Amino acid sequence: MLTTKQKAYLKGLANHLPNQFQIGKEGVSDNLLKGIDDFLRVHELIKINVLKTSKHSLDEVINELVTKLNCELIQKIGRIIIIYRQNKENPVIDLRGVSK
């Protein structure tokens, strides 16, 4: 579980990230999950755009991603979501220095 300050730090890092994935009318497919999982393993932080054409609500998409990928929602702004999952073996983002 991340602290408020850790989430704020991650939001700041995500400001400069481009949208890496888009979720459209097909919703959250197995291939999409694998792609996001691979990206999280390497980068830990990802910005995803949920298109208006998606059959599922934004909250449904978030719940599915968080549950299936074992990650944390950092922020949702409009139809853009930012999620984080720490790589236990080779962490990229160091949150230990972020005060509680």
C-alpha positions, 0 to 999 in steps of 0.5 A: 500500500502506497502512502499519499506522498508516494502517490504524489511522487508517482503522479509527478513522474507520470506527468511526462509519460506518454499514453502507452496503451489504449483500451477501446471497444474490445475492452481488456483482452488477454493480449492487452493484459500481457502487454501491460504486464510486460510493460509494468515489469520493466517500467513499473509506472504506466499511463493508459487511455480508456477510449470513449468507444470502450464497452466497459465503464472506466471504473470496470476497466480500472477494477479489472486491471488492478485485480488481474495485474496486482497493481495500484491505481495512482490517479485517474484524470478524465479517461486516463489512468495511471497505474503502478506495480513495483518490480520486486526483483529489479526496482526501477523507481525508488520510493524509499526516499519519499517520506511518509 
